[in-house]
């Protein structure tokens, strides 16, 4: 099979690799770049554990081919940081409001919430729920997750 060069900016760093045309972005991130914080939960786009920011939009990386991301900017959970001892407001909100249980969904939830707060700094509970509806929590921690995102909205870093 022929390989295609993919050049992307990931977490502020230029990266490239040669991949098959059918290679999924989630596998590119995990296997080629060793960024394993992006989880593979279902391979069917149902769970959202693989959510990353692609050119600022939250996408399920199991639904994007690596070659489609060529030339794009990608942020993974490893690239999220902020003023709360290195954590972003969203990450700190998850800590403060106990928004994680087993932690498997957490990277995808944090990426989706980060995108939401970039687009809507003061969401209602309903808007948080709608923004996160493509991300599943197997532990049913949704109330705490919504509270975590609201905590982050109230304690956002100055822009």
C-alpha positions as CSV (number, residue, x, y, z in Angstrom):
1,X,0.0,0.0,0.0
2,X,1.2,3.5,-0.7
3,X,1.9,5.8,2.1
4,X,1.0,9.5,2.4
5,X,3.0,12.1,4.3
6,X,0.9,13.8,7.0
7,X,2.2,17.1,8.5
8,X,0.3,18.5,11.4
9,X,0.9,20.8,14.4
10,X,0.1,18.8,17.5
11,X,0.1,20.6,20.8
12,X,2.1,23.5,19.3
13,X,4.8,21.2,17.8
14,X,5.2,20.3,14.1
15,X,4.9,16.6,13.5
16,X,4.9,14.4,10.4
17,X,4.7,10.8,9.5
18,X,4.0,8.6,6.5
19,X,0.7,6.7,6.8
20,X,-1.7,4.6,4.8
21,X,-4.7,6.5,3.4
22,X,-7.1,4.6,5.7
23,X,-5.2,5.2,8.9
24,X,-7.4,6.9,11.5
25,X,-6.3,10.1,13.3
26,X,-6.8,8.4,16.7
27,X,-4.3,5.7,15.8
28,X,-1.9,8.3,14.3
29,X,-1.9,10.2,17.6
30,X,-1.6,7.1,19.7
31,X,0.7,4.9,17.7
32,X,2.8,7.2,15.6
33,X,3.1,10.2,18.0
34,X,2.7,8.2,21.3
35,X,0.0,10.5,22.6
36,X,-2.0,7.9,24.4
37,X,-4.2,10.3,26.4
38,X,-6.6,10.2,23.5
39,X,-8.5,7.0,24.3
40,X,-10.0,4.5,21.9
41,X,-13.3,3.6,23.4
42,X,-15.6,2.2,20.8
43,X,-14.2,2.7,17.3
44,X,-17.7,3.6,16.2
45,X,-17.9,7.3,17.1
46,X,-20.4,6.6,19.9
47,X,-18.4,7.3,23.0
48,X,-16.3,10.4,22.5
49,X,-13.3,9.1,24.4
50,X,-11.1,10.0,21.4
51,X,-12.2,13.6,21.2
52,X,-9.5,16.1,20.2
53,X,-9.5,19.7,18.9
54,X,-8.9,19.9,15.2
55,X,-8.4,23.5,14.1
56,X,-10.3,24.5,17.2
57,X,-13.3,22.2,16.7
58,X,-14.0,19.2,18.9
59,X,-13.9,16.1,16.7
60,X,-14.0,12.4,17.4
61,X,-10.6,11.3,16.1
62,X,-11.9,7.8,15.3
63,X,-14.0,9.4,12.5
64,X,-11.1,11.4,10.9
65,X,-8.5,9.9,8.6
66,X,-5.0,11.1,9.4
67,X,-4.6,12.3,5.8
68,X,-7.7,14.5,6.3
69,X,-5.9,16.3,9.1
70,X,-2.8,17.1,7.0
71,X,-1.9,20.8,7.5
72,X,-4.1,21.1,10.5
73,X,-3.6,22.1,14.1
74,X,-4.5,19.5,16.7
75,X,-4.7,19.7,20.4
76,X,-4.9,16.6,22.5
77,X,-5.3,16.2,26.2
78,X,-1.5,16.3,26.6
79,X,-1.5,19.8,25.3
80,X,-4.1,21.2,27.8
81,X,-2.6,23.3,30.5
82,X,-3.3,26.4,32.6
83,X,-2.7,28.4,35.7
84,X,-4.0,25.8,38.2
85,X,-0.7,24.1,39.1
86,X,-0.3,23.5,35.3
87,X,-3.9,22.4,34.8
88,X,-6.5,24.3,32.8
89,X,-9.7,25.6,34.4
90,X,-11.6,22.6,32.9
91,X,-9.1,20.1,34.3
92,X,-9.2,21.8,37.7
93,X,-13.0,21.9,37.5
94,X,-13.0,18.1,37.1
95,X,-10.8,17.9,40.2
96,X,-12.8,20.4,42.3
97,X,-16.3,19.0,41.4
98,X,-15.3,15.3,41.2
99,X,-16.1,15.1,37.5
100,X,-14.2,11.9,37.0
101,X,-14.6,8.4,38.3
102,X,-12.8,5.7,36.3
103,X,-11.3,8.4,34.1
104,X,-11.7,6.7,30.8
105,X,-14.0,9.3,29.3
106,X,-12.2,12.2,31.0
107,X,-9.8,13.2,28.2
108,X,-12.6,13.4,25.7
109,X,-14.9,15.2,28.1
110,X,-12.2,17.7,28.9
111,X,-11.5,18.3,25.2
112,X,-15.2,18.8,24.4
113,X,-15.7,21.1,27.4
114,X,-12.6,23.1,26.4
115,X,-14.1,23.6,22.9
116,X,-17.4,24.6,24.4
117,X,-15.9,27.2,26.7
118,X,-13.9,28.7,23.9
119,X,-17.1,29.2,21.9
120,X,-19.4,29.9,24.8
121,X,-17.6,31.2,27.9
122,X,-20.8,31.2,30.1
123,X,-22.9,28.2,29.1
124,X,-26.1,27.2,30.8
125,X,-26.4,23.7,32.2
126,X,-28.5,22.7,29.2
127,X,-25.8,24.1,26.8
128,X,-23.1,22.1,28.7
129,X,-25.3,18.9,28.3
130,X,-25.8,19.5,24.6
131,X,-22.1,20.1,24.0
132,X,-21.2,16.9,25.8
133,X,-24.0,14.7,24.5
134,X,-21.6,12.9,22.1
135,X,-19.4,11.9,25.0
136,X,-20.4,8.9,27.1
137,X,-19.5,8.3,30.8
138,X,-19.8,4.7,31.7
139,X,-19.8,5.5,35.4
140,X,-22.8,7.9,34.9
141,X,-21.1,10.9,36.5
142,X,-22.9,13.4,34.3
143,X,-24.1,15.7,37.1
144,X,-20.6,16.1,38.4
145,X,-19.3,16.6,34.9
146,X,-21.8,19.4,34.3
147,X,-20.8,21.0,37.6
148,X,-17.1,20.6,36.6
149,X,-17.7,22.5,33.4
150,X,-19.6,25.2,35.2
151,X,-16.8,25.5,37.8
152,X,-14.4,26.0,34.9
153,X,-16.7,28.7,33.3
154,X,-16.7,30.6,36.6
155,X,-12.9,30.3,37.0
156,X,-11.6,30.7,33.5
157,X,-8.2,32.0,32.8
158,X,-8.0,35.6,31.8
159,X,-7.8,35.9,28.0
